Amino acid sequence: EVQLVESGGGLVQAGGSLRLSCAASGFTFDDAAIGWFRQAPGKEREGVSCISSSDGSTYYADSVKGRFTISSDNAKNTVYLQMNSLKPEDTAVYYCAADVGPYSRVVAATCGYSSDFGSWGQGTQVTVSS
């Protein structure tokens, strides 16, 4: 079965950094779209960043461009989200998601649509204090 496990969340001061990890198993990791989404209480889930594990292409929401960096380590079946210059509005539960279908490169390139991703982790809490 496809399994995604997020880690690395926590409490950080505004301006600080965190690195989230998504450990994946149960699918061909190097032929997938991996996305990071976040959801704050009372808010809709929003796409943050996506990567194609096939070609390494990366995509970012406007709200995090220049601050967050997504990367993959195919040897470890792990995707990372390096979050710098964190703001209180970044506070949310962050979810890792995967699309393992035949259009994963397109899914990654159009990053941000929850319905494109069939597998989800349980989330990790990120809290940014002011």
Secondary structure, 3 states (H helix, E strand, C coil): CCEEEEECCEEEECCCCEEEEEEEECCCCCCCEEEEEEECCCCCCEEEEEEECCCCCEEECCCCCCCEEEEEEHHHCEEEEEECCCCHHHCEEEEEEEECCCCHHHHHHCCCCHHHCCEECCCEEEEEEC
